[in-house]
Amino acid sequence: MTTSPNVPAIETVGLGRRYRRGWALRDTSFRLPAGRVCGLVGPNGAGKTTLLSLAADLITPTTGTITLSGHRPGSVEARQSTAFLSQQKALYPRFRVSEVLRMGGELNPTWHHETAESVIDAGQVPMDARIGTLSGGQATRVAFALALGKRPRLMLLDEPMADLDPLVRHQMTDILQAEARRNGSTVVMSSHLVSELENACDYLVLVNNGTVRLAGEVDLLLAEHRQLTARPGEKLDLEGHQVIATSNADGGSLSALVRAPHPSPAGSEHRPPTLEELVLGYLRTPDAPALLTPSAQITDDIEVSA
């Protein structure tokens, strides 16, 4: 089963999902190129879990479409090439670790036992232990082993590392990056820890109020913005700038996240923002104009397989 490298790992067109309480996701259109490690960020209730659940075929769209490497979620091709992990690990508590891995091999034609076993061994999780007796962190490692052993082209992670300590989170992130590079797979990682994503992800999708506000390569998104701060004793002149958000910097001076390129105003210091500053700026101003880099924009039609 092969896929053209030009086919995006995820493409949504006018995607929306409505519940009785209202829209969780609305009019969402973007592309995620294959082979990226993508951070999916946004506040609670923004639509992140809904987006991942639509991709994993756990729920169906109210409007629009979503495709995974050109295939509909739920198709044989999508199921065989996609792995989904959430905070609630789908593991049988009475199974032993070795039985979980054997089940993975029997259910997945692309199974690579050595990959799965290496994840278990690195965490010193006993193969004969029952899942129900493991700590939360150990169970998470087993879930990752099951997902990585499948050798998926697309991994969807809905904050599955929330119960891991910082060191183990860092280790698991390193494993994900290594597997993505080795197999050319795509990883979508939902997290509230933006500072950790900065070193792990090369792509960003920011969702707020049910819509995508930022999408694209992290370096390009950062290059499109500047963080301006008034010098001591000076006022920050923002006339002519497209201001995304303002805040008080250290010492009480005014700081602003603006779209670049613009000449920096007199009496100000300027630099590219950090990823955390970029994300917080767009979260502070939900109605700021959306920005999608060219690779994230929907520009033509992709043939979709059922």
N, C-alpha and C positions, 0 to 999 in steps of 0.2 A: 504494500500500500504506500504509494508515493504521492507527494503533493508539491506543486510548483512553488519555489521559494518566493515567487511574487504574490502568492495568495496569502492574505493576512491571516494570522492565527485567530483573531476575533474581528468580526465586522458587524456593526449594528446599524440599522437604517430605520429611523423613526421609532425606535424601540420604546415601549412603555408597558408598565404593569400597574393596574389599579386594583386596590382592595376596597372594602366597604368604607374604610375611614378616609380614602382618597388615593391620590397617585403616589406610589413609592418611587417610580421611575417614569419619566415622561420625555418623549421626543428626543431620544438619545441616538446620535449618529456619530460614530467614530470608528477608526481602524487601529488595531494593534499589530504591527508587523511581526512576522515569525522570528524566533530566536532571541527575543528580548526578555529581560527580567524586569517586570513592570510592578511598580508600587501603586496600589489602589488605595487612595486616601479620601477622608471626608469624615464629618462628625457622625455620631450615632443617629440612625434614622435617615441618613442622606441618600441611601439607595445602593450602597456597596454590596450588601448581602443579597439584595434582590437581583442585581446585575450578575453576580456569580451564580445564583440559583437558576437564573434563566440559562446561563451558559452550560450549567451542569444538568439541565433538563429536569430539575426538581419542580419547577413551575413553568407555565406557558405564558407567552406575551399576551397582553391585552391589545396592543397595537404594534405594528412594525415587525421587523425580522432581526434575527441574530444567526450568524453562521460561524462555524469553527473550521478553519482551513477549507472553506467552501462548502461545508456540510452542515445540515441542520442538527442542532442538539437532539439526541435520542436516536439518530441514525446509527447503523452498525459501525460506520467509519468513525464517527465522533465518539461513540462509547469505547471503542478499542484504543483510541489515541488520547483520551482525556482522563485525568485523575483529579478528584475533588476531595479536599480535606477541610473540615470545619472544626470549631471548638468542640463539638460533640462528636467524638471519634466513633465511627461505625465498626466497633469490634465486639466479638462475642466473648463475654466475660469468662465462660467455662472452657474456652479453647486455650490450649497451650500455645506459646509463641511459635514453636516449630510447626504446629498445626495451622496456624494463621498463614505462615509462609507457604506451606504445602498447598493450602487452599488458593493462595494467590497464583501459584504455578499452574493449578488445574483450571482456573477461570480465565487466565490471560495468555493468549497465544504468543505475546511478545515478552513473556516473563524472563527475567535475568536473575537467577537465584543468588549469584555472587554479589550483585549490587545490594539486594535486600539484606543478605546475611552480613555484609560489611557494616551497614547502618546499625544493626542489632549489636554486633560485636564491639563497635566503637563505644557504645553506651554500656557495655558489660551487662546486658540484660540476659538473664538465664533463659536458654531455649526451652527448658522444661517447665518454666513458670506459667501458671494460668494468668490470663489477661486480668481477671478480677482481682488478683493479688498485687498487681503492679502499682507503682506510684503514678501520679498523673503525668510526670515527665517521661517515665518509662513507656507508658501506654502511647504517648505522643510519638515517641521514637519508633514503636512498632507500626503505628499508622503511617509514618513517613516511609518506613521500610517497605510496607505493602504498596504504597503509591509509587515509590521510585523503582521498585522491582518490576513494575509494569512497563517501565521505559516509555512513559507517555510523551507525546509531542506537545501536550499542553497540560500544565499543572495549575489548578485553581485552588488557592489557599485563603480561606476565610478565617484569619487570625487563629490558626491551629497551634501557634507557639505561645499563646497567652499564659499557659501554665508552666513554661520553662524558665529557668533562671537565666540571667543575661549571658553567662558563659555558654550554656548549652544552646541558647538561641543563636549566638554567634556561630557556633559549630555547625548547627543545622543549616544556617544561611550559607555558610561556605560550601556545604555539601550540595545544596540546591544550585548554587552558581556553577560548581564544577560539573554537575550533571547536565546543566543547560548548555555549557560550552562543549562538553563531550558529545552530546547527542543532538545538538542543534535544536533543543526543545525550548518552549516558551513557558515562563513562570509568571503568574499573576498573584501578587502577594498583598492581601489586605492587612493593614496594620495602623494602629494609632501612634506607634513609635516612629515618628518621622525622622528623628536623628539616626536611627538604625538603618532606615531605608536609604539614606543619603549615600552610604558606602556600598549598598547591596544592589541598587536598582539603576538601570540606565534609561528607563522609560517611566513616565508618570501619567496616571489618570486621576484627576481630582473630581469627585462627585459632591455636589451640594444641592440641597432642595430638589433632589430627584433628577438633576441634569448634570452633564459633563461641563465643567468650567475650565479645566486645563487638560490637555492631552498632548503628549509628544516626548521627544528625547529630552532628558533632564538638562543636558548641557545647552541645548537650544532654547529651552524655556527660561533658564537662568540668564542666558545672554540677552534675552528680550526685555529684561528688567534691570532697574537700578534701585539700590537702597540709598536714599539721600538723608543726610542728617545735618541739621544746622550747627555751625561752629559756635563755640561759646560766645555769648553776647550778640549773636546774629539771629535774624529771623529767616525762616525758610520760605523763599519765594517759589511757589509752585505754579505760577502763571505759565500757560502754554504746555504744561505737562499733563499726560493722562494719568491721573492719580488712582491707584488701586486701593490703597489703604494708608492711614496715618496712625502713628502711635508715639508714645513718649519714650525717648531713648534714655540711656544712663545720664544722670545729671539733670533730667527734666527737659532737655531740648527736644524739639519736634523731629520725628523721623518719618519718612514717607517711602512707600514702595510705589514706583512709577514704571510705566512702560518705556522702554528705550527704543531707538536712540533719540536722545534730546540733549542739547547742550546743558551742562550742569549749571544751575543758578549760582550767582555770586553768593559767597557766605555759606557755602555748603560743602560737605564732604560726600563723596559718592563712591560706590563700589558695587559689584554684583551681589545680589542677595544670596544667603544660604538657602538650601532647599526648605528648611523649616520656616524661614522668613517668608519665602514665596508662598508656601502652603497657608501659613497663618494669615497672610495678607488677603488671600482670596476667600478664606473662611470668614474673616472679619467683614468682608464686603461681598455678600452673596450675589448682588446684582451687578458686579463688575463684568465688563464685556468678556465673553469666553475667548480663549486662545487655544487653537489647535495648530500644531506644526504641520507642514505639508504631508508628512507620512501618516498622520492621524486623520486627515481629512478624507471624506468620501468624495471621490472625483470621477469614478466611472463604475460601470456595472460589473459584478463578478458572477460568473455562472455558479449556480447553487445546486448541489446534489441533494436529493431527498434523504 
